[in-house]
Amino acid sequence: MIKNIEISNFKIIESLKLSSLKRVNVIAGKNGKGKTSILDSIFITNDIASPDCLIKPIAFRGGSPDLTNNELWLSYFRDFDRKNEISIKMELENSMKQETRVSIENIKSDTSNIGTVSSNVIERNQISPRSSYRGDVLKIRKYDRSQPESLSMKMEVTQQISGNQLTSNLVKHGSGIDATATTFITTSSTINNTNTISVLGNLIKNKDTKSIIESMKEINDKILNIELGVLNQVPEILFDTGGDKLVGLSSMGEGVGKLLTILVVSYSTKNGIILIDEIENGIHYSLMPSILKTLVSQSHRNNNQIFVTTHSSDVVNSIAKLFSSGSVSESDISFTRIGYSEKKKKSLVNSFTLSEVQISSEGKWEIR
């Protein structure tokens, strides 16, 4: 579990540190101030072994990565400036300290394999009229900062872009660092549903949905069972609510779908990290206390650490309600607001105890 995280030169963030993180960590603030960038930094740090680790966060939001002129790489550097080397430092619960550094560098070797062309496979219509420049590579290096400097680098990834292709090579040094399983619950219902169906299918196969159904009853007590069906050659999640026919997920309301995704992801990411962007999307305010309470209970049951972004007063008020009723404690949830000082040109981090969140909710003070 992450105790502290310090991020430098990542997207909009010049320098930012989150401390005393808990099982569920709520990150509030206006749009464009760095909330989602924090989630992206955590995801990428744990996904560097995947060649598409920088592509996924863009695709999660329906974007199309631009591989030309290093645009993909530069989009992660503050001010799109390659001189601003990215650093993501984490202190873990076991006192282990990790650092991930990302830089764009010139190829140092004078000799490299630039590819193979066969005359019988040349497609004239696909020949580019632009010259090719192969002078840059992206380096992602992961360090164990609890070890001596000479032994600290544990993983090194080299990415190179040629045309519309990205290649990635990974070198591990010594025993390496075990990446923490990390799942991103995005604002895209299509991506969420696809992942949910995949994981749910395995749970149904193993007759392992009992705890999920029990949790679903918190917001809809008519739910008796969950099944998968195929309608028009498309897999669909179906609910048994006691009627003559099964009910499709789309007819159950988006709040049910969001909760099901959270439950399934929590189960499939045991001992891992879950990232939820804009948790309030599609959820009626009356369901928010149940959703947040479920997050806390699932984090304990499956040993998850959960990071949530929001700019909703419903989330603030729900946390206050749960704390005042004793349903959650200070040790369960951290609340941080990310702001930005135009005068100082830097991110501002304000942390609030749950007692302070309750006071702000009752006094209608703005901390989103």
Residue, then its C-alpha position, 0 to 999 in steps of 0.5 A: m500500500i502506498k503511504n506517500i507519493e511525490i510527483s514532479n513534471f508529470k503533465i500539468i503537475e510541476s511538483l506535488k506530494l500526497s502524504s498519509l494515504k489510507r485505504v480509500n483516498v478521495i482527491a477533489g478539486k476543479n477540472g484541469k488541476g491535476k486530479t486525473s494526472i495523479l491517477d495516471s502516474i500511479f497506473i503508469t508506474n505499475d504498468i511500465a512492463s506493458p509496451d502500451c503503458l502510455i497509450k492506455p490512459i489516452a485510450f481510457r478517455g476515448g482519445s487516439p494517441d498520436l505517435t508522430n513527432n514524439e507527441l505521445w511522449l511529450s504529452y506526459f511532460r510538463d509544458f510538453d518540454r522534454k527537459n522536464e524529466i518526470s519523477i514519480k516517488m512512492e513510499l510503501e507501507n513496508s518502508m520500501k521506497q521506489e522512484t520511476r523516472v521518465s526521460i527522452e534521450n538521444i540514441k547513443s549507439d552508432t549502430s542499430n537495426i533500422g529494419t528489414v525491407s523485402s522487395n516483394v512486399i512493398e506497397r506503393n500506396q503505403i510508402s511515406p513521402r516523409s523522411s524518417y528520424r530515429g534519433d530519440v528514445l523514451k527511457i523509463r527507469k524504476y529504482d529501489r531507493s532503499q538500496p545503494e545507488s549503484l544497485s538501485m536501478k531495477m527496471e529499464v524500459t526503452q521505447q522507440i517510435s517509427g512511423n505508426q509503430l511503437t516498440s518497447n524493450l524491458v531490461k530487469h536488473g537483479s531481483g527487480i521490483d514487483a509491480t502492484a496489480t492496478t486497475f483503472i475504472t474510467t469515465s467510459s462505460t464501454i471500457n468498464n462494461t467490457n472489463t466487467i463482463s470479462v471478470l464476471g464471466n470467470l466469477i460466475k464460472n467458479k460460482d463465486t458471485k455470492s458476496i457481490i450479490e449481497s453487496m448489490k442488494e445494498i442499493n437494490d434489494k430485489i437482485l437475486n442473481i447475476e448471469l451473462g447472456v448473449l443478445n444479438q451476438v453481444p454479451e450482456i449482463l443480466f439480473d434476476t430480480g424475481g420477475d418472469k424475465l431477466v433484466g439487462l444491466s442497461s435497464m437497472g440504472e447507471g448506479v447499479g452498473k457502476l457499483l457492479t464494476i467496482l465490486v468485480v474490479s475489487y475482487s479481481t484486483k486483490n492486494g492491488i490498487i484501484l483508480i476511479d476517475e470522477i466517481e460521481n458520474g452517472i450515480h444519483y446522489s442518494l446512492m453515493p453513501s452506499i457506494l463509498k461505504t462499499l468502497v471501504s468495506q471492499s478495500h478491507r475484504n480484498n486488501n485494495q487501496i483505492f484512489v478516487t477523483t471527484h469535484s462533486s459536493d455529493v461525495v463530500n456530503s456522503i463522506a461527512k454522513l458516513f463519518s458522523s454515523g460511525s460507518v467509516s473512520e479516520s483510518d479508512i479515508s483520506f481527503t485531499r483537495i488539489g488546487y493551483s496558484e496562478k501567482k506561484k505557478k504551482s499546485l496546492v495540496n490541502s489535506f482534510t481530516l474526516s472531522e474537517v470534512q464533516i464540519s465543511s459539509e455542515g457549514k457548507w464550506e467549499i472544499r471541492 
